[in-house]
Amino acid sequence: MADAKSTSSEIRRTRANAVRALSMDAVQQAKSGHPGMPMGMADIAEVLWTDYLRYNPSNPKWADRDRFILSNGHGSMLHYALLHLSGYNLPMAELKHFRQLHSKTPGHPEYGYAPGIETTTGPLGQGISNGVGMALSEKVLAGQFNQPGHDIVNHFTYVFMGDGCLMEGISHEACSLAGTLGLGKLIAFWDNNGISIDGEVDPWFTDDTPARFAAYGWQVIDSVDGHNSESIASAIDRAQAETARPSLICCRTVIGWGSPNKSGTESAHGAPLGDEEIALVRENIDWPHPPFVIPDEIYATWNAVDKGTAGEDAWRAGFERYRTDHPALALEFERRMSGALPENWSNKADEFLRDVNAAAATVATRKASQQALEGYGPVLPELIGGSADLAGSNLTLWSGSVPVTAADASGNYIYFGVREFGMSALCNGIALHGGLVPYCATFLVFSDYARNALRMAALMKIRSIFVYTHDSIGLGEDGPTHQAVEQTATLRLIPNMSLWRPCDTVETAVAWRMALERHNGPTCLLFSRQNLDFQVRDEQQIQAISRGGYVLRDCEGTPEAIIIATGSEVGLAVDAAARLNSQGRRVRVVSMPSTDVFDTQDVAYKESVLPPVVTARVAVEAGVTPTWVRYVGLQGAVVGIDSFGESAPAEVVFEHFGFTVANVVATVEKVMTA
């Protein structure tokens, strides 16, 4: 524990004022931004970053560093100022270009831009939820790797959050689970300034927040003066000492602290203070320096390079002792933190695919997904996941699943409860932390609840895997509230999101493999509730699945028409083509389990699958139709569903909406004769 009393209050306030000055000056120069939160939380940040946070500016990816998350990401200049002052490679020029094109200091913290940014924040509530995932990762990895006398995984996750984060429903989901799982290394600071964009929050935010978190099973440290270093340090000491529960530190602060006319009001929240007010702030806080000028003596009190390097060196020395005593575990830890798959991964995955193909099983693809977990899980100890209270329906449990609990976190299966949004953001935190590969599952229709977390995963280009079963009107009797119609198409529209909708066991095995091997973005895996026929393929066709689209059934000579299908509709397309071909027509069937992967193929391959001379094309998918126009063209047609579903047995619903051989045949014939 640190001793805040060893540093004078004058030095502390000067350091905090450096953060305030950089924040207000950068916002003013950008002519946009949020100066109030950085100015209000500067004192808290100064204590945390100088006395408690374990980090190395020279190596932002040190495996056992503490994680710091700014959940109220609109106050991003607080984070940028801290990174700059403490010695990260974030020069003053980047602060001067705050919110400008291609700068490392965008309007909200973005993962992959400035070093030291652990996650992209801004959509309120997701940062704290990511933090729960990171703290869970720390606990799981500690359970899996730490040995007596060797705590190689032993760090905290610190989160700053404001009233807005706590109003968002996702914070309830994630923080409730954090208490249940006993994440004692998670410490959150509530910036209780009572102000949001619309003014004082009392008319719309009267929750008893301390009681709420106490009910979740958190340690609550209330009534902390967020502008008093000793009060802040004492609270952090108490939080670190509590190992069985996460801690909420409730800090009373003044938004825009130091501003004579705007502090404590919404006018300090989301707009520049203005030149006149900034001049008054400088006078009020005794900061005589020009904009973007930090005296060397202040830099010296902030710089954490030497301290951080020494801290990492000490950890590395401990890790070498660990390597001596546990060489296999040390190698495994290094591999997993690097993100690399096991050396035997490709051979084992190839072997599993051969076995799946030989089995020729006709099962629901949700069952095929479970079989993929059985095949890949033993090879991938880093695989961790779960379901939003639908394990028996999503089939996310496999024989090697071991529940993660508060008492024993060394397992690999998380019971998320009915928390789709929190679950998804939490998995993003796990992916960001490193050392684990997360998957989470629910019904496809409920991906809507998690939508913004999926978008954030794609924006950050992280390896989160989202498993969605009951992927269409094939859900049947539960009716339109549960039948996914538009979700497949809209998920495909998310930039950098890869989506697979496989048609059988073989395509499912390939889809899972592609998701696990993808290191530059998330993947959605869509699976059926109902059984789907196994499709016979040759070796060349099996290899082509990974290209996103391929010729599954061909005809003699140049095709007159092409039927493109995905998932449960592939079998229907095959049957329709067989009928047409038996009548002397020439019809090709293309299975396209992943449109985004197919789109990345070279032109020669795409045209070999979809020859441009063949304009008679029909797409078949049990969902909305507009996105298929790019593949069938204006002369083609789509057998789809542009309305909500109906409650009835699946086969009845499919027939009602025209997913029959007769209707597909008629549609193809109509296109060919148009």
GUKEFI-494054 format. One record per residue (C-alpha): x, y, z. Coordinates in nm, 4 decimals. Layout:
BEGIN
X:Y:Z
...
***
This chain:
BEGIN
0.0000:0.0000:0.0000
0.1140:0.3520:-0.0722
0.1635:0.6338:0.1722
-0.0020:0.9454:0.0342
0.1327:1.1460:0.3261
0.4884:1.1091:0.1955
0.4103:1.3558:-0.0827
0.3176:1.7104:0.0056
-0.0298:1.8346:-0.0752
0.1256:2.1199:-0.2742
0.3104:1.8812:-0.5068
-0.0001:1.6703:-0.5471
-0.2195:1.9646:-0.6355
0.0401:2.0922:-0.8823
0.0519:1.7546:-1.0528
-0.3276:1.7420:-1.0685
-0.3369:2.0960:-1.2029
-0.1078:1.9894:-1.4873
-0.3787:1.7433:-1.5872
-0.6435:2.0119:-1.5581
-0.4473:2.2593:-1.7677
-0.3713:2.0127:-2.0455
-0.7336:1.9029:-2.0511
-0.8918:2.2449:-2.0722
-0.6319:2.3734:-2.3209
-0.6695:2.0746:-2.5561
-1.0480:2.1036:-2.5510
-1.0257:2.4747:-2.6146
-0.7888:2.4296:-2.9079
-1.0071:2.1566:-3.0570
-1.3127:2.3762:-3.0056
-1.4928:2.0677:-2.8749
-1.4677:1.8153:-2.5960
-1.5415:1.7630:-2.2290
-1.3202:1.9536:-1.9846
-1.5388:1.9133:-1.6754
-1.4746:1.5505:-1.5839
-1.0942:1.5665:-1.6278
-1.0815:1.8751:-1.4086
-1.3062:1.7132:-1.1491
-1.1271:1.3749:-1.1372
-0.7696:1.5040:-1.1674
-0.7006:1.4712:-0.7934
-0.8224:1.1102:-0.7874
-0.6187:1.0275:-1.0965
-0.3068:1.1853:-0.9496
-0.3176:0.9675:-0.6373
-0.3972:0.6510:-0.8302
-0.1406:0.6973:-1.1055
0.1489:0.8143:-0.8904
0.1088:0.5889:-0.5852
-0.0906:0.2786:-0.6777
-0.1185:0.1952:-1.0448
0.1445:-0.0603:-1.1586
0.2399:0.0155:-1.5170
0.5436:0.0627:-1.7347
0.5241:0.3428:-1.9918
0.8168:0.1810:-2.1754
0.6172:-0.1397:-2.2218
0.2414:-0.0763:-2.2295
0.1771:-0.4491:-2.2880
0.3508:-0.5809:-1.9749
0.1426:-0.8883:-1.8950
0.0984:-0.8227:-1.5226
0.0337:-0.4497:-1.5416
-0.2682:-0.3032:-1.3678
-0.5480:-0.2205:-1.6100
-0.6950:0.1295:-1.6084
-1.0243:0.2043:-1.7820
-1.1917:0.5383:-1.8327
-1.5524:0.4224:-1.8595
-1.6760:0.7827:-1.8745
-1.4725:0.8089:-2.1932
-1.6000:1.1511:-2.2930
-1.3397:1.2826:-2.0481
-1.0663:1.1343:-2.2670
-0.8278:1.4254:-2.2159
-0.7839:1.3081:-1.8583
-0.6430:0.9814:-1.9897
-0.4293:1.1420:-2.2587
-0.2836:1.3891:-2.0095
-0.1977:1.1055:-1.7706
-0.0319:0.9030:-2.0440
0.1695:1.1995:-2.1653
0.2827:1.3158:-1.8225
0.3790:0.9706:-1.6962
0.6078:0.8981:-1.9889
0.4149:0.6991:-2.2480
0.4998:0.7595:-2.6125
0.2294:1.0198:-2.6535
0.4056:1.3474:-2.7356
0.2619:1.6911:-2.6768
0.1969:1.7246:-3.0491
-0.0720:1.4595:-3.0171
-0.2408:1.6472:-2.7329
-0.2367:1.9593:-2.9449
-0.4179:1.7622:-3.2148
-0.6886:1.6363:-2.9817
-0.9975:1.5297:-3.1771
-0.8260:1.5921:-3.5121
-0.8016:1.3578:-3.8096
-0.5582:1.0675:-3.7628
-0.4354:1.1854:-3.4239
-0.3694:0.9372:-3.1443
-0.6007:1.1440:-2.9275
-0.9510:1.0986:-3.0704
-1.2583:1.2372:-2.8989
-1.3056:0.9165:-2.6984
-1.0281:0.6733:-2.6021
-0.9803:0.4221:-2.8815
-0.7974:0.0944:-2.8378
-0.4991:0.0699:-3.0705
-0.4364:0.4437:-3.1035
-0.2502:0.5827:-2.8036
-0.0302:0.3421:-2.6060
-0.1794:0.2598:-2.2671
-0.5420:0.2720:-2.3807
-0.6817:-0.0634:-2.2685
-1.0234:-0.0396:-2.4347
-1.2389:0.1887:-2.6449
-1.4885:0.3753:-2.4294
-1.7528:0.6384:-2.4784
-2.0779:0.4419:-2.4984
-2.1447:0.4708:-2.1278
-2.1467:0.1623:-1.9101
-1.9352:-0.0487:-2.1429
-1.6028:0.0509:-1.9901
-1.6982:-0.0767:-1.6456
-1.8345:-0.3912:-1.8126
-1.5065:-0.4404:-1.9990
-1.3372:-0.3913:-1.6639
-1.5396:-0.6749:-1.5142
-1.4157:-0.8946:-1.7979
-1.0560:-0.7908:-1.7374
-1.0813:-0.8512:-1.3642
-1.2383:-1.1890:-1.4328
-0.9514:-1.2714:-1.6680
-0.7024:-1.1858:-1.3943
-0.8810:-1.4153:-1.1508
-0.9122:-1.7006:-1.4005
-0.5504:-1.6804:-1.5160
-0.4308:-1.6588:-1.1564
-0.6305:-1.9727:-1.0816
-0.4851:-2.1515:-1.3809
-0.1206:-2.0435:-1.3555
-0.0255:-1.9251:-1.0071
0.1553:-2.1795:-0.7942
0.2649:-2.1771:-0.4272
0.5292:-1.9077:-0.3952
0.4691:-1.7857:-0.7519
0.1988:-1.5247:-0.8116
0.2810:-1.4387:-1.1715
-0.0737:-1.3089:-1.2274
-0.1485:-1.0532:-0.9595
-0.2822:-0.7184:-1.0725
-0.5753:-0.4848:-1.0240
-0.8307:-0.3447:-1.2647
-0.9227:0.0178:-1.1915
-1.2229:0.1862:-1.3514
-1.3313:0.5495:-1.3496
-1.7034:0.5936:-1.4132
-1.9650:0.8618:-1.3839
-2.3355:0.8952:-1.3211
-2.4109:0.8135:-1.6846
-2.2335:0.4777:-1.6640
-2.4426:0.3892:-1.3609
-2.7670:0.4908:-1.5278
-2.7024:0.2603:-1.8232
-2.8610:-0.0809:-1.7722
-2.5459:-0.2634:-1.8774
-2.3728:-0.1493:-1.5591
-2.6346:-0.3347:-1.3552
-2.5771:-0.6545:-1.5531
-2.1986:-0.6505:-1.5325
-2.1582:-0.5218:-1.1772
-2.4079:-0.7724:-1.0423
-2.2072:-1.0560:-1.1945
-1.8818:-0.9053:-1.0660
-2.0132:-0.9282:-0.7116
-2.1348:-1.2835:-0.7608
-1.7949:-1.3921:-0.8918
-1.6097:-1.2171:-0.6081
-1.3771:-1.0100:-0.8261
-1.1696:-0.8652:-0.5449
-0.9121:-0.7131:-0.7784
-1.1724:-0.4847:-0.9374
-1.1813:-0.1298:-0.7983
-1.4233:0.1231:-0.9440
-1.4306:0.4963:-0.8730
-1.7691:0.6646:-0.9009
-1.7306:1.0288:-0.9986
-2.0283:1.1472:-0.7996
-2.0465:1.5052:-0.9227
-2.4247:1.5114:-0.9655
-2.4072:1.6662:-1.3123
-2.4813:1.5326:-1.6603
-2.5481:1.7003:-1.9935
-2.9002:1.8060:-1.8976
-2.7929:1.9543:-1.5640
-2.8224:1.8358:-1.2063
-2.9155:1.4681:-1.2087
-3.1449:1.4739:-0.9062
-3.4666:1.4894:-1.1124
-3.3813:1.1667:-1.3000
-3.1151:0.9778:-1.1026
-3.2113:0.9206:-0.7408
-3.0797:0.5654:-0.7018
-2.9173:0.4781:-0.3735
-2.5989:0.3759:-0.5527
-2.4054:0.2610:-0.2437
-2.6964:0.0388:-0.1370
-2.7275:-0.0949:-0.4878
-2.3633:-0.2032:-0.5012
-2.3751:-0.3411:-0.1497
-2.6659:-0.5568:-0.2655
-2.4508:-0.6806:-0.5538
-2.1946:-0.8016:-0.3023
-1.9434:-0.5193:-0.3449
-1.7474:-0.3456:-0.0742
-1.8743:0.0118:-0.0776
-1.6458:0.2918:0.0409
-1.8740:0.5908:0.0683
-1.8314:0.9648:0.1221
-1.4786:0.9992:-0.0139
-1.3636:1.3554:-0.0777
-1.2485:1.3354:-0.4397
-1.0315:1.6445:-0.3941
-0.8482:1.5273:-0.0827
-0.5475:1.3043:-0.1491
-0.5442:1.1444:0.1948
-0.9128:1.0545:0.1712
-0.8574:0.9076:-0.1747
-0.5501:0.7088:-0.0692
-0.7226:0.5727:0.2383
-1.0103:0.4509:0.0203
-0.7743:0.2775:-0.2232
-0.5928:0.1102:0.0653
-0.9234:-0.0295:0.1913
-1.0187:-0.1446:-0.1572
-0.6908:-0.3256:-0.2143
-0.7156:-0.4957:0.1230
-1.0541:-0.6496:0.0370
-0.9780:-0.9636:-0.1658
-1.3170:-1.1347:-0.1711
-1.5309:-0.8530:-0.3123
-1.4964:-0.5838:-0.5782
-1.4895:-0.2326:-0.4376
-1.6811:0.0819:-0.5250
-1.5171:0.4052:-0.4128
-1.7804:0.6790:-0.4042
-1.5995:1.0082:-0.4662
-1.7714:1.3397:-0.4173
-1.6239:1.5768:-0.6769
-1.6955:1.9091:-0.8400
-1.7186:1.8976:-1.2169
-1.4874:2.1535:-1.3738
-1.2997:2.2033:-1.0447
-1.1005:2.5248:-1.0615
-1.3331:2.7110:-1.2951
-1.4716:3.0155:-1.1083
-1.7911:3.0472:-1.3103
-1.8584:2.7029:-1.4582
-1.7514:2.4500:-1.1973
-2.0361:2.2466:-1.0545
-2.2596:2.3131:-1.3549
-2.3480:2.1418:-1.6804
-2.1737:2.4203:-1.8730
-1.8430:2.2604:-1.7762
-1.9466:1.9199:-1.9049
-1.9362:1.9066:-2.2819
-1.8008:2.2327:-2.4262
-1.4807:2.4385:-2.4138
-1.4614:2.6740:-2.1198
-1.3721:2.9693:-2.3385
-1.0590:3.1838:-2.3387
-1.1802:3.4220:-2.0706
-1.2808:3.1464:-1.8297
-0.9568:2.9554:-1.8926
-0.7613:3.2676:-1.7991
-0.9591:3.2837:-1.4760
-0.8904:2.9121:-1.4104
-0.5177:2.9696:-1.4507
-0.5327:3.2454:-1.1951
-0.7583:3.0509:-0.9623
-0.5425:2.7358:-0.9509
-0.2137:2.9268:-0.9655
-0.1074:2.7883:-1.3012
0.0940:3.0643:-1.4709
0.2204:2.8555:-1.7626
0.1094:2.9052:-2.1235
-0.1090:2.6452:-2.2976
0.0627:2.3080:-2.3485
0.3683:2.4066:-2.1450
0.4648:2.1800:-1.8554
0.7780:2.2800:-1.6609
1.0505:2.0166:-1.6387
1.0235:1.9946:-1.2629
0.6579:1.8941:-1.2942
0.7380:1.6393:-1.5623
0.9978:1.4951:-1.3255
0.7410:1.4388:-1.0499
0.5090:1.2631:-1.2947
0.7493:1.0511:-1.4982
0.7000:0.6822:-1.4194
0.9416:0.5238:-1.6679
1.2118:0.4299:-1.4179
0.9615:0.3135:-1.1573
0.7661:0.1170:-1.4149
1.0737:-0.0463:-1.5625
1.1920:-0.1475:-1.2169
0.8508:-0.2930:-1.1391
0.8423:-0.4965:-1.4578
1.2035:-0.6102:-1.4073
1.1119:-0.7392:-1.0617
0.8156:-0.9250:-1.2056
1.0310:-1.0749:-1.4812
1.2845:-1.1942:-1.2274
1.0004:-1.3639:-1.0421
0.8770:-1.5123:-1.3676
1.2188:-1.6644:-1.4368
1.2057:-1.8337:-1.0971
0.8615:-1.9571:-1.1939
1.0049:-2.0870:-1.5213
1.2680:-2.2831:-1.3317
1.0090:-2.4481:-1.1078
0.7295:-2.4800:-1.3659
0.8802:-2.4703:-1.7170
0.5766:-2.6071:-1.8995
0.3393:-2.3612:-1.7337
0.5752:-2.0735:-1.8096
0.5837:-2.1604:-2.1795
0.2064:-2.1988:-2.1864
0.1567:-1.8629:-2.0152
0.3823:-1.6881:-2.2657
0.2058:-1.8519:-2.5585
-0.1371:-1.7612:-2.4364
-0.0485:-1.4002:-2.3533
0.0984:-1.3641:-2.7031
-0.2326:-1.4714:-2.8549
-0.0728:-1.7520:-3.0560
-0.2578:-2.0795:-3.0996
-0.0908:-2.4066:-2.9905
0.1716:-2.5584:-3.2204
-0.0445:-2.8638:-3.2794
-0.3534:-2.6570:-3.3536
-0.3585:-2.6952:-3.7335
-0.3012:-3.0697:-3.7267
-0.5658:-3.1241:-3.4601
-0.8155:-2.9008:-3.6406
-0.7551:-3.0849:-3.9680
-0.8018:-3.4174:-3.7906
-1.1283:-3.3024:-3.6340
-1.2632:-3.1830:-3.9695
-1.1857:-3.5206:-4.1273
-1.3674:-3.6961:-3.8440
-1.6704:-3.4693:-3.8784
-1.6870:-3.5273:-4.2519
-1.6554:-3.9032:-4.2095
-1.9361:-3.9080:-3.9514
-2.1769:-3.7520:-4.2043
-2.4190:-3.6629:-3.9244
-2.7531:-3.4932:-3.9765
-2.7984:-3.2733:-3.6698
-2.8912:-2.9170:-3.5829
-2.5964:-2.6853:-3.6333
-2.6260:-2.5820:-3.2680
-2.5439:-2.9466:-3.1920
-2.2655:-2.9356:-3.4498
-2.1350:-2.6303:-3.2654
-2.1242:-2.8262:-2.9418
-1.9367:-3.1013:-3.1255
-1.6890:-2.8384:-3.2456
-1.6335:-2.7331:-2.8864
-1.5710:-3.0978:-2.8016
-1.3201:-3.1199:-3.0843
-1.1368:-2.7915:-3.0363
-1.1759:-2.7407:-2.6608
-0.9151:-2.9973:-2.5495
-0.6584:-2.8327:-2.7792
-0.7333:-2.4787:-2.6562
-0.7044:-2.4362:-2.2788
-0.7484:-2.0626:-2.3334
-1.1049:-2.1104:-2.4589
-1.3570:-1.9729:-2.2104
-1.7227:-1.8978:-2.2554
-2.0791:-1.9436:-2.1600
-2.4394:-1.8592:-2.2273
-2.6989:-1.6063:-2.1149
-2.8999:-1.8643:-1.9204
-2.9503:-2.0795:-2.2313
-2.6803:-2.3445:-2.1991
-2.9260:-2.6247:-2.2673
-3.0527:-2.4491:-2.5800
-2.7342:-2.2890:-2.7100
-2.5402:-2.6096:-2.6312
-2.2375:-2.4171:-2.5107
-2.1425:-2.6712:-2.2470
-1.9030:-2.9471:-2.3490
-1.7493:-3.2381:-2.1576
-1.4468:-3.0313:-2.0530
-1.6486:-2.7385:-1.9188
-1.5627:-2.6390:-1.5625
-1.7652:-2.3561:-1.4045
-1.5888:-2.0386:-1.2936
-1.6997:-1.9494:-0.9409
-1.6052:-1.7016:-0.6728
-1.4372:-1.9800:-0.4763
-1.2567:-2.1372:-0.7720
-1.1950:-1.9337:-1.0847
-0.9626:-2.1807:-1.2571
-1.2402:-2.3121:-1.4819
-1.3444:-2.2285:-1.8355
-1.7228:-2.1880:-1.8285
-1.9149:-1.8798:-1.7175
-2.2813:-1.8837:-1.6220
-2.3631:-1.5306:-1.7348
-2.7291:-1.5313:-1.6395
-2.9823:-1.3343:-1.8439
-2.7409:-1.0529:-1.9202
-2.6893:-1.0428:-2.2982
-2.5401:-0.6924:-2.3185
-2.3250:-0.7263:-2.0087
-2.2120:-1.0726:-2.1174
-2.0965:-0.9451:-2.4554
-1.9098:-0.6437:-2.3171
-1.7573:-0.8629:-2.0499
-1.6287:-1.0983:-2.3207
-1.4751:-0.7983:-2.4950
-1.2888:-0.7244:-2.1722
-1.1640:-1.0829:-2.1595
-1.0404:-1.0607:-2.5174
-0.8669:-0.7295:-2.4453
-0.6962:-0.8597:-2.1334
-0.5183:-1.1393:-2.3152
-0.4503:-1.5004:-2.2281
-0.8060:-1.6210:-2.2921
-1.0287:-1.6553:-2.5993
-1.3920:-1.5806:-2.5075
-1.7185:-1.6940:-2.6584
-2.0710:-1.6156:-2.5413
-2.4114:-1.7280:-2.6555
-2.7819:-1.6530:-2.6709
-3.0653:-1.6745:-2.9246
-2.9934:-1.4771:-3.2416
-3.2905:-1.2472:-3.1891
-3.1409:-1.1319:-2.8581
-2.8238:-1.0134:-3.0272
-3.0222:-0.6900:-3.0439
-2.9811:-0.6519:-2.6681
-2.6035:-0.6794:-2.7078
-2.5736:-0.4772:-3.0251
-2.3426:-0.1987:-2.9151
-2.0978:-0.4400:-2.7534
-2.0720:-0.6233:-3.0855
-2.0062:-0.2945:-3.2588
-1.7342:-0.2115:-3.0072
-1.5699:-0.5504:-3.0602
-1.5597:-0.4836:-3.4333
-1.4332:-0.1293:-3.3820
-1.1502:-0.2574:-3.1614
-1.0717:-0.5532:-3.3924
-1.0633:-0.8035:-3.1074
-1.1203:-1.1789:-3.1029
-1.4591:-1.2076:-2.9371
-1.6781:-1.4919:-3.0576
-2.0556:-1.4467:-3.0433
-2.2577:-1.7672:-3.0724
-2.6210:-1.7274:-3.1767
-2.8565:-2.0226:-3.2037
-3.2228:-2.0500:-3.3081
-3.1240:-1.8435:-3.6076
-3.4485:-1.7993:-3.8029
-3.8202:-1.8685:-3.8248
-3.7095:-2.2295:-3.7774
-3.7423:-2.1535:-3.4082
-4.1057:-2.2383:-3.4566
-4.3642:-2.2196:-3.1814
-4.2062:-1.9390:-2.9763
-4.3208:-1.7082:-3.2529
-4.2092:-1.3724:-3.3931
-4.0765:-1.2350:-3.0636
-3.8081:-1.5031:-3.0763
-3.7755:-1.5663:-3.4497
-3.4770:-1.3848:-3.5971
-3.5622:-1.2190:-3.9281
-3.3558:-0.9020:-3.9682
-3.0673:-0.9841:-3.7319
-2.8519:-1.1815:-3.9763
-2.8565:-0.9044:-4.2340
-2.7922:-0.6250:-3.9863
-2.5044:-0.8085:-3.8198
-2.3446:-0.8439:-4.1635
-2.3570:-0.4655:-4.1961
-2.1240:-0.4066:-3.9002
-1.7808:-0.3165:-4.0426
-1.5125:-0.5725:-3.9560
-1.7645:-0.8201:-3.8186
-1.7275:-1.1669:-3.9683
-2.0456:-1.3726:-3.9787
-2.0890:-1.7429:-4.0500
-2.4201:-1.9226:-4.1032
-2.3203:-2.2834:-4.1727
-2.5456:-2.5479:-4.3263
-2.4178:-2.8650:-4.1604
-2.1550:-3.0209:-3.9347
-1.8650:-2.9675:-4.1744
-1.9357:-2.6005:-4.2380
-1.9853:-2.5541:-3.8631
-1.6436:-2.7013:-3.7872
-1.4875:-2.4675:-4.0434
-1.6799:-2.1673:-3.9099
-1.5560:-2.2266:-3.5554
-1.2019:-2.2728:-3.6815
-1.2131:-1.9481:-3.8776
-1.3416:-1.7630:-3.5711
-1.0666:-1.9051:-3.3505
-0.7948:-1.8273:-3.6040
-0.9151:-1.4731:-3.6650
-0.6937:-1.2281:-3.4776
-0.8176:-0.8999:-3.6231
-1.1833:-0.8927:-3.5375
-1.4892:-1.0604:-3.3840
-1.7056:-1.3323:-3.5338
-2.0753:-1.4143:-3.5141
-2.1619:-1.7829:-3.5490
-2.5270:-1.8484:-3.6371
-2.6729:-2.1927:-3.5745
-3.0059:-2.3646:-3.6286
-3.2419:-2.5145:-3.3765
-3.3642:-2.7792:-3.6229
-3.1722:-3.0692:-3.7771
-3.0032:-2.9984:-4.1105
-2.9050:-3.2604:-4.3660
-2.5380:-3.3445:-4.4052
-2.4047:-3.2332:-4.7437
-2.1609:-3.4580:-4.9279
-1.8486:-3.2835:-5.0583
-1.5165:-3.3728:-5.2106
-1.1866:-3.2596:-5.0603
-1.1635:-2.9543:-5.2843
-1.5072:-2.8372:-5.1748
-1.4195:-2.8870:-4.8082
-1.1119:-2.6702:-4.8532
-1.3195:-2.4047:-5.0298
-1.5560:-2.3591:-4.7351
-1.2983:-2.1337:-4.5697
-1.3319:-1.8964:-4.8645
-1.6822:-1.8050:-4.7514
-1.8683:-1.9262:-5.0604
-1.8188:-2.2198:-5.2956
-1.9897:-2.4424:-5.5471
-2.1653:-2.7145:-5.3495
-2.3611:-2.8737:-5.6364
-2.2820:-2.8126:-6.0013
-2.4418:-2.9029:-6.3306
-2.3192:-3.0155:-6.6693
-2.1806:-2.7280:-6.8711
-2.2394:-2.3598:-6.8078
-2.5209:-2.3084:-6.5589
-2.8398:-2.1394:-6.6688
-2.9134:-2.0341:-6.3134
-2.7415:-2.0207:-5.9751
-2.9084:-2.0698:-5.6394
-2.7190:-1.9097:-5.3490
-2.8128:-2.0200:-4.9997
-2.6941:-2.0208:-4.6397
-2.7571:-2.2261:-4.3299
-3.0831:-2.4160:-4.3092
-3.1802:-2.3125:-4.6608
-2.8857:-2.4843:-4.8323
-3.0567:-2.8227:-4.8185
-3.3666:-2.6638:-4.9703
-3.1570:-2.5140:-5.2516
-2.9936:-2.8501:-5.3198
-3.3317:-3.0226:-5.3462
-3.4708:-2.7514:-5.5739
-3.1679:-2.7662:-5.8015
-3.1902:-3.1448:-5.8185
-3.5509:-3.1195:-5.9360
-3.4650:-2.8595:-6.1974
-3.1625:-3.0502:-6.3213
-3.3715:-3.3668:-6.3511
-3.5970:-3.1687:-6.5855
-3.3059:-3.0871:-6.8140
-3.2166:-2.7444:-6.6707
-2.8641:-2.6512:-6.5667
-2.8631:-2.5125:-6.2141
-2.5684:-2.4615:-5.9795
-2.5952:-2.4397:-5.5993
-2.3588:-2.2086:-5.4140
-2.3326:-2.2375:-5.0378
-2.2259:-1.9029:-4.8942
-2.1846:-1.9432:-4.5179
-1.9870:-1.6182:-4.4896
-2.0547:-1.3329:-4.7294
-1.7858:-1.1118:-4.5762
-1.5158:-1.3765:-4.6206
-1.6330:-1.4474:-4.9754
-1.6154:-1.0763:-5.0544
-1.2428:-1.0702:-4.9647
-1.1532:-1.3355:-5.2232
-0.9841:-1.2409:-5.5487
-1.1978:-1.1619:-5.8512
-1.0989:-1.4789:-6.0339
-1.2251:-1.6993:-5.7527
-1.5470:-1.5041:-5.7020
-1.6243:-1.5203:-6.0722
-1.5514:-1.8938:-6.0776
-1.8246:-1.9367:-5.8190
-2.0631:-1.6715:-5.9515
-1.9861:-1.6307:-6.3259
-2.0940:-1.2823:-6.4359
-2.2490:-1.4260:-6.7533
-2.5069:-1.6081:-6.5432
-2.7622:-1.3409:-6.4595
-3.0354:-1.5782:-6.3496
-2.9593:-1.5935:-5.9791
-3.1774:-1.6672:-5.6791
-3.0744:-1.6298:-5.3157
-3.2521:-1.8316:-5.0479
-3.2278:-1.7300:-4.6818
-3.4911:-1.7205:-4.4083
-3.4456:-1.3514:-4.3376
-3.4856:-1.0065:-4.4866
-3.3955:-0.9779:-4.8522
-3.2338:-0.6405:-4.9418
-2.8697:-0.7335:-4.8741
-2.8830:-1.0196:-5.1251
-2.9368:-0.7879:-5.4227
-2.5599:-0.7389:-5.4553
-2.5229:-1.1131:-5.5270
-2.8305:-1.1800:-5.7418
-2.8374:-0.8464:-5.9233
-3.1392:-0.6519:-6.0397
-3.2446:-0.9382:-6.2662
-3.2334:-1.1930:-5.9857
-3.4694:-1.2794:-5.7032
-3.4585:-1.3585:-5.3341
-3.6665:-1.6139:-5.1502
-3.6714:-1.4561:-4.8071
-3.8994:-1.3012:-4.5490
-3.9599:-0.9284:-4.5211
-4.2086:-0.9478:-4.2376
-4.2059:-1.0875:-3.8876
-4.2634:-1.4578:-3.8337
-4.5534:-1.6596:-3.6993
-4.6054:-1.8962:-3.4085
-4.6381:-2.2548:-3.5327
-4.4246:-2.5667:-3.5719
-4.1131:-2.4892:-3.7753
-4.2117:-2.6909:-4.0810
-4.5482:-2.5153:-4.0936
-4.3885:-2.1714:-4.0646
-4.1366:-2.2478:-4.3406
-4.4135:-2.3631:-4.5733
-4.6253:-2.0597:-4.4876
-4.3472:-1.8238:-4.5937
-4.2628:-2.0108:-4.9128
-3.9516:-2.1992:-4.8102
-4.0478:-2.5037:-5.0130
-3.8897:-2.6838:-5.3065
-4.1874:-2.5942:-5.5226
-4.1580:-2.2212:-5.4521
-3.7808:-2.2115:-5.5029
-3.8172:-2.4039:-5.8298
-4.0893:-2.1653:-5.9464
-3.8770:-1.8637:-5.8519
-3.5763:-1.9953:-6.0448
-3.7895:-2.0724:-6.3500
-3.9368:-1.7239:-6.3388
-3.5918:-1.5644:-6.3242
-3.4640:-1.7812:-6.6105
-3.7522:-1.6800:-6.8342
-3.7557:-1.3120:-6.7428
***
